[in-house]
Amino acid sequence: MKLKINKIHPDAVIPQYATPGAAGLDLHARIPHEIYLQPGVRFTCQTGIAIELPEGFEAQVRPRSGLARKNGVTVLNAPGTIDADFRGEIGVILINHGDEAFTIKPNDRIAQLVVAPVVRVELMQVVELGETERGIGGFGSTGGGVLECAK
């Protein structure tokens, strides 16, 4: 599959796969100077690129595991969805869950982009749903130990 990409800003970095087996393309920060992302603060980091997805596909913006593990920096709405009909600049909503400020430098790798097929469904309103062994059990009902806050 070929993906059309528009380099909106001359300093933007075209995403690439870091390794032959990588699922995601690395997205880079297109910022004019360093940004100091304080703990608990969110920031929409522009990438300087736009893409044209074929109909029937989406692009998912996902965190980079190294940033999350080492610094507590992640994508706030992970995975963020880019719809096939969106043609604007890709922005990544980052948040610092760490204890210290995190420095984002121009062209740093900030997230990854995974292209995936989308199945569109036709909804059918019904009075009852089919039975399963699990039934209506959720939030840890299959042996989780999850604290239930409200019913």
N, C-alpha and C positions, 0 to 999 in steps of 0.2 A: 504494500500500500504506500502511496506517495502522499505526503502532507505538504500543502502549500503554506509557506511562512513569509511574512512581511516584516522586514527589519525596519520598524518605525523610526528608530533613533540610530544615528550612525555609530554610536558607541555600544550598541546592544550586542550581546553575544548570542550566536545561534546555538540553540540547545543541541546537545550531543549525548549519546549513550556512553557512559564511562567505561563499560566493559562489553564484550560481545554478548554476554548473558543478561545484561541489565534490562529490566522491564520498563524503567522510566528514563526519560531524557532529563538531563540536568538543566534547571532554570537558573538564570543568573540575575543578580541585582543590577538594574540600570538606574543608578542614583548618581547625582553630581558630586557627592562627597560622603565621607563616613557618617553613618547614623549610629548613635549610641542608644540602643533599645534597653530601656530601664526595666527592672523586674515588674511584672504585672501590666506592662504597657503593650498595646498592639499597634502595628504599623502596616500600612498597605505599601508593599514594595513593588514598584513597577519593574517590568522586564525589558521593555523596549521592543517587544515583538507582538505580532498578532498572527493568528493561524486561520486557515480555511479547512475545517473538518468536512469530510464527506457526510451526506445525510445517512443517518443510521449509526453514527459514532458520537462519542463524547470524549473529552479530555479531562482527566482527573488530576488536580493539583494536590500532591501529597507531600508530607514532611520528609526531610532527610533524616534518617535515623541517627546519624552521627551528631547533628546539631541538637537533636532532642536529648540524646544520652549524655553528651559532654556538657551542654550549656542550658538545657531546658527550653530551647527555642523550637517552636513547632508551628505548623499551619493551623490557624484557629478553627476554620470550618472544614477540617480535613474529612474526607477528601472534598475539595472544592470542585464544582462541576463547570466545565466550559461546554456550552451547548453548540451544536453544529451550526446554528444560525448566528452566533456571536462573532463579530468581526473587529472588536476593539482590542486595545492593548491588554495583555494578560497582566494582572496584578495579583500578588500573593499576600494574603493577610497573615502576618507573622505575629506571634505573641511570645513574650519572654516569661516562662514559668520558673526560671532559675532564680538564684539568690543575688546575682551580680549583673551589672549592665553588660550587654553583649554588643560588640562592635560589628556592624555590617559595612563592608567595604565595597566600593564599586566593583562590579563583575564577580563578586562572591557567589558561589553556588548556594541558593537559598531554599530550593524545593525541587521536586521532580514532577514530570508530566507523563502520565500514562494514558495512552489512547485505547479506548475499549468500545466494543459494540454495544448498542442500546436496543433493547427489545421494547417496542411500544405495545401496550395492551389495550384491549377493549373491555371496559368495565361493564359488569352485569350485576345490577342490584338484586339481591336475594333476601329472603326472610331468614334462612338458616344456612350455615356452612357445614361442610362435611366433618365428620368426627375423626379425631386422631388420638393416639395414646397420650400425647402430651396435653391436648385440649387447650384450655385457656391459661395454663401455667406459663409465666414469664419471669424475667428478671431473676435468674438463678434457680428456677424451678427444676432444672435438670441436674441438681446437685451442686449448686454454686456457692452457697454461703454468702449471698448478697444481702445486705441490709435493706429491708423493705421499708420505704419511707411513708408511702401513702397508698390507699386503695381507692 
